[in-house]
Amino acid sequence: MEKSTQTIAALLEEERTFSPPEAFAQQAHAKDTKIYEQAARNREAFWAAAANELDWFQRWDRVLEWNPPWAKWFVNGKLNASYNCIDRHLKTWRRNKAALIWEGEPGDERVLTYQDLHREVSKFANVLKKLGVKKGDRVAIYMPMIPELPIATLACARIGAVHSVVFGGFSAEALRDRINDAQAKVLITADGGWRRGQVVPLKKNADEALKNTPSIESVVVVRRVGEAASISLDSQGPRREFWWHDLMRNVSMDCPPEPMDSEDMLFILYTSGTTGKPKGVVHTTGGYLVGVALTHKWVFDIKDEDVFFCTADIGWVTGHSYMVYGPLANGTTTVMFEGVPDYPDKDRFWAIVEKYRATILYTAPTAIRTFMRWGEEYPKRHDLSSLRLLGSVGEPINPEAWIWYHRVIGSERCPIVDTWWQTETGHILITPLPGVSTLKPASANKPFPGIEAEVLDEAGRPVPPGSGAGYLVITKPWPGMLRTLYNDPERYKQAYWSKYPGIYLTGDGCKIDQDGDFWLLGRIDDVLNVSGHRISTMEVESALVDHQAVAEAAAIGKNHEVKGQAVSAFVTLRAGHKPSPELADELKKHVTKKIGAIARPDDIFFTAELPKTRSGKIMRRLLRDIAEGRALGDTTTLADPNVIAQLKSQYESSEG
Ligand code: WT7
């Protein structure tokens, strides 16, 4: 970590405040500030009450067992996530309620009621069993945003298999590494997916990955694009390949849900850390489901009439928690969209809101800033009057984007919930409650009831409200917290629990104002946030040095108007290689191939040397200063102070 707490930039003073509209406050689930104190007085009782809203096959003995950093929630409780998301609604009128409204990029549609979902999930769970998948086995999922994706995750949950969803935008190599780390037995994929009218060749990428994934015994392929990809399956190869629709043809729709221990693993989701190797974040069943269900209900004030449109991909945690598990646990209608916001035109999201009368929209600041740039004419083409609440997630939202979202999309009628959380936290931790909170644009408001967060200085002392910035930490365990990193408990301890023993380090900078409101300041470690996606500088650097022309590389995040941050890379070349625009392009392509397009650097800057400390550590902070045109910070620890002056003048002349 290079940035000290003192150097974290203070945020703009934002003075405007927005109280909850009275009509909204009156009908809200959470309408009294007393719930914060009540929850704080007895956190375990608070979370136990939330757990009581789920269906358990066997009640827990104890709410929490906490041996830092190891947590167990709802000890000895038995439940099944798929049962809670589907079966229990079949006993009510929700049986024929739309569970999933899906729209494909080409405009095709599918609506699955809870009853439909029950049938499809049960059948596919039986398919998995036939393929030899047993409780505890890992199943890798590499799919476009089609209904078979949530069906596959819920089918895993039904039989107690652990799903590991790999975002469809990741490369073959990224997929291969994640399959191997989890030792997945089955891969579920599709012949392709649609993106701006083009086919994303998922099966082709998967084939590339499968050359080196000995744990995979069978592959299931959904036919999504058909002729456009013309995939034929290899039934003679080293592993069995099947079409999803063939396997589903003659299979029973009766599959009793496996009673799972509260602490049995539900899924693994890989995310970037501060090294080149992604972390396999482990979530378990009971605590996770309690956490996502309650936060979804209160933060989004969910009612039976709601149509909940979360725009995230299920390849990220937002899709897991707030497109699948949270909404379905609450019996909500959840909208799923395969495509991108600007295809066929820049009004696609608004067309979807209008068509399905979405009442709640949950999206990311980078998307909002993009919409701002495109202009108001696109949302104005549509009737957005069904919306009653807006949400934001993934990165700090700047006041300007907040105000635009509030005015143009919400017609100054809809509260905005700016929700802070992480892959590791499982569910929202810092957020407004829309019927209670006075909103300040760009503040994520307060810790959710039952959550204890603080801002600490380097020495672990709380930074007093209204003073400076520091490290955001969570001081008490919470139900949806990650339990470990898959196959790497040491890294779990080291990454999250070693700076302040017994206290969870988020990796974010933060300050708390006089009113107790939290202002998130972005990552303070070597993790970038590009369009709300986490990328580690180390991953990009390993991808670059993997290229034969590259000797050394340093990747940094550079402020970017739309993406929040963009990747810039400084590269030194091996003898015999010369800098050229062609080589820069080739290196960008190489990063896309190794990781995926989300990690592709915007700029590659060639240099003869990189600034390093005497112990050999690259000083990325100085590179950021150069790239963003700031005065240079402290350079006293540099091994060779001349390097940086040269680099600066070189960079500036290349920019100009
Ligand atoms: C990081 C977690 C949580 C789902 C999406 C990202 C940043 C997330 C906010 C917010 C400021 C935010 C943090 C965090 N972040 N939400 N509302 N305000 N920053 O999940 O990939 O695990 O990334 O995203 O830096 O640490 P993730």
Boltz pocket constraint, residues with backbone or C-beta under 6 A from the ligand:
constraints:
  - pocket:
      binder: B
      contacts: [[A, 271], [A, 317], [A, 318], [A, 392], [A, 393], [A, 394], [A, 395], [A, 396], [A, 397], [A, 418], [A, 419], [A, 420], [A, 421], [A, 422], [A, 423], [A, 424], [A, 430], [A, 444], [A, 506], [A, 507], [A, 508], [A, 520], [A, 521], [A, 522], [A, 523], [A, 529], [A, 532], [A, 533], [A, 534]]
      max_distance: 6.0
